[in-house]
Structures are given as structure tokens and as C-alpha cells.
């Protein structure tokens, strides 16, 4: 399928047929990137999407500190539990 590049203000756009948008599940926002001289349009990801799974896969748990033995006088003398 071919589509024309159209001038839209100072930018340019491509009209994507609605059946293709439906097939891809695109709604209001998409992600654009260039791969090997090809423009790739994909679903926009939510911020931090997949982070929890990545932490689990990396072996990190909730109880695990990122930096061990980081305490100060406030922690030892003033902090009340």
C-alpha cells in the first residue's frame, strides 16, 4: 500500500487508513523511530512500562538496597521508628 506525504503547516504528514490504525491498536499517541533508514511507527509506551519485570529479572527485590551501608548521624541518632 502506498500513501502520499502531505504538507501540514510547517510539517509533513502521512494519511494512514483507519483499518490499519485499528489493526495496530493505535489511539491518540504513537512512538516514532528510525531503524536502518526505515521509519517505524509503534504504540506509545507508558512511562516506566516494564520496569517492575526488569527489576525482577535482574534479581532485585523490594527489600534489597541499591547501595549498602549508607547511613548518617540522622539515621542513627534522630530518626524515630
VENDA-V429331 format. One line per field, one symbol per residue. phi: phi as a letter, one per 20 degrees, with the letter a starting at -180 (. if undefined). A space follows every 50 residues. Layout:
phi: ???
//
This chain:
phi: .dbeedfcmedcbcedgfffffgemfdeccddbdclmceddcgfefgmfn ffffffffnedfeeefceldcbfggeddfde
//
